[in-house]
Amino acid sequence: MGWLVDHKRVYRLWRQGGLRVPPKRGKKKRYSGNGLNACDPRPPQYMNHIWSYDIMEDRLENGRKVRILNAIDEFTRECLASEVAFSIKSHDVIELLRCLFLVRGCPAYLRSDNGSPHMIK
């Protein structure tokens, strides 16, 4: 069973022991998504209205990273394409989208997650 000690006593004991008291952390600000550069939140209204693509990453049993490029139609939730490779470069993304445009036609809008820049090399 532990002792009941309030924060002021802990602070005093830390200072007496010559320890540096860690600064109090502020609350993390959440992104509201309504800034000038925010993505247009409109919902899809028909097939081929809005497509999304993103790169996901996972590790194999031997520890190697594998990347998966997925493209979906947001209205039908259909996976249009899924490409798996150890390295996905920007020209690979462009080539996949070009092939989709030729086969399925062009969507009205194309959405992407502009994640960390090291994902696409």
One Martini backbone bead per residue (centre of mass of N, CA, C, O) as a GRO file, in nm:
protein
  121
    1MET     BB    1   0.097   0.035   0.022
    2GLY     BB    2   0.066   0.365  -0.024
    3TRP     BB    3   0.113   0.695  -0.020
    4LEU     BB    4  -0.031   1.005   0.060
    5VAL     BB    5   0.047   1.253  -0.190
    6ASP     BB    6   0.090   1.563  -0.281
    7HIS     BB    7   0.222   1.778  -0.519
    8LYS     BB    8   0.365   1.977  -0.321
    9ARG     BB    9   0.548   1.772  -0.177
   10VAL     BB   10   0.694   1.665  -0.422
   11TYR     BB   11   0.816   1.933  -0.507
   12ARG     BB   12   0.976   1.984  -0.243
   13LEU     BB   13   1.149   1.720  -0.255
   14TRP     BB   14   1.284   1.773  -0.519
   15ARG     BB   15   1.422   2.041  -0.440
   16GLN     BB   16   1.582   1.926  -0.195
   17GLY     BB   17   1.732   1.706  -0.390
   18GLY     BB   18   1.813   1.873  -0.665
   19LEU     BB   19   1.588   1.849  -0.860
   20ARG     BB   20   1.432   1.868  -1.160
   21VAL     BB   21   1.140   2.002  -1.248
   22PRO     BB   22   0.907   1.925  -1.452
   23PRO     BB   23   0.730   2.064  -1.679
   24LYS     BB   24   0.431   2.165  -1.755
   25ARG     BB   25   0.198   2.040  -1.967
   26GLY     BB   26   0.015   2.118  -2.219
   27LYS     BB   27  -0.233   2.124  -2.423
   28LYS     BB   28  -0.337   1.972  -2.703
   29LYS     BB   29  -0.388   2.078  -3.013
   30ARG     BB   30  -0.645   2.062  -3.230
   31TYR     BB   31  -0.744   1.988  -3.546
   32SER     BB   32  -1.022   2.125  -3.715
   33GLY     BB   33  -1.021   2.156  -4.052
   34ASN     BB   34  -1.082   2.499  -4.113
   35GLY     BB   35  -0.872   2.595  -4.295
   36LEU     BB   36  -0.734   2.711  -4.583
   37ASN     BB   37  -0.579   2.410  -4.637
   38ALA     BB   38  -0.813   2.239  -4.629
   39CYS     BB   39  -1.003   1.991  -4.697
   40ASP     BB   40  -1.267   1.902  -4.879
   41PRO     BB   41  -1.565   1.773  -4.709
   42ARG     BB   42  -1.713   1.653  -4.929
   43PRO     BB   43  -1.936   1.431  -5.030
   44PRO     BB   44  -2.013   1.174  -5.209
   45GLN     BB   45  -2.267   1.136  -5.492
   46TYR     BB   46  -2.104   0.948  -5.699
   47MET     BB   47  -1.964   0.777  -5.922
   48ASN     BB   48  -1.653   0.918  -5.973
   49HIS     BB   49  -1.624   1.172  -5.785
   50ILE     BB   50  -1.436   1.038  -5.545
   51TRP     BB   51  -1.095   0.987  -5.495
   52SER     BB   52  -0.858   0.781  -5.311
   53TYR     BB   53  -0.513   0.800  -5.187
   54ASP     BB   54  -0.268   0.573  -5.027
   55ILE     BB   55   0.003   0.501  -4.802
   56MET     BB   56   0.110   0.204  -4.664
   57GLU     BB   57   0.267   0.036  -4.376
   58ASP     BB   58   0.478  -0.254  -4.327
   59ARG     BB   59   0.592  -0.563  -4.181
   60LEU     BB   60   0.773  -0.824  -4.204
   61GLU     BB   61   0.903  -1.100  -4.057
   62ASN     BB   62   1.211  -0.992  -4.137
   63GLY     BB   63   1.164  -0.647  -4.121
   64ARG     BB   64   1.062  -0.548  -4.377
   65LYS     BB   65   0.943  -0.307  -4.569
   66VAL     BB   66   0.603  -0.242  -4.679
   67ARG     BB   67   0.417  -0.104  -4.949
   68ILE     BB   68   0.079   0.043  -4.993
   69LEU     BB   69  -0.122   0.125  -5.273
   70ASN     BB   70  -0.432   0.294  -5.249
   71ALA     BB   71  -0.748   0.296  -5.436
   72ILE     BB   72  -1.065   0.477  -5.403
   73ASP     BB   73  -1.413   0.484  -5.404
   74GLU     BB   74  -1.612   0.667  -5.193
   75PHE     BB   75  -1.902   0.579  -5.274
   76THR     BB   76  -1.854   0.249  -5.312
   77ARG     BB   77  -1.583   0.139  -5.169
   78GLU     BB   78  -1.392   0.074  -5.398
   79CYS     BB   79  -1.117  -0.097  -5.504
   80LEU     BB   80  -0.918   0.002  -5.767
   81ALA     BB   81  -0.623  -0.022  -5.621
   82SER     BB   82  -0.328  -0.240  -5.541
   83GLU     BB   83   0.009  -0.169  -5.447
   84VAL     BB   84   0.306  -0.368  -5.399
   85ALA     BB   85   0.611  -0.255  -5.227
   86PHE     BB   86   0.920  -0.152  -5.109
   87SER     BB   87   0.895   0.087  -5.329
   88ILE     BB   88   0.733   0.411  -5.363
   89LYS     BB   89   0.710   0.626  -5.616
   90SER     BB   90   0.586   0.892  -5.779
   91HIS     BB   91   0.571   0.747  -6.060
   92ASP     BB   92   0.392   0.515  -5.954
   93VAL     BB   93   0.145   0.687  -5.888
   94ILE     BB   94   0.104   0.812  -6.167
   95GLU     BB   95   0.073   0.543  -6.322
   96LEU     BB   96  -0.174   0.437  -6.172
   97LEU     BB   97  -0.362   0.679  -6.234
   98ARG     BB   98  -0.344   0.664  -6.540
   99CYS     BB   99  -0.469   0.381  -6.567
  100LEU     BB  100  -0.737   0.452  -6.429
  101PHE     BB  101  -0.825   0.673  -6.627
  102LEU     BB  102  -0.837   0.484  -6.877
  103VAL     BB  103  -1.043   0.271  -6.756
  104ARG     BB  104  -1.254   0.470  -6.562
  105GLY     BB  105  -1.184   0.748  -6.566
  106CYS     BB  106  -1.239   1.063  -6.444
  107PRO     BB  107  -1.256   1.232  -6.169
  108ALA     BB  108  -1.364   1.511  -6.009
  109TYR     BB  109  -1.198   1.405  -5.753
  110LEU     BB  110  -0.874   1.409  -5.571
  111ARG     BB  111  -0.756   1.236  -5.287
  112SER     BB  112  -0.493   1.303  -5.042
  113ASP     BB  113  -0.240   1.210  -4.821
  114ASN     BB  114  -0.017   1.448  -4.683
  115GLY     BB  115   0.221   1.317  -4.555
  116SER     BB  116   0.507   1.215  -4.508
  117PRO     BB  117   0.780   1.259  -4.729
  118HIS     BB  118   0.923   0.964  -4.682
  119MET     BB  119   0.717   0.772  -4.823
  120ILE     BB  120   0.793   0.914  -5.096
  121LYS     BB  121   1.079   0.839  -5.322
   0.00000   0.00000   0.00000
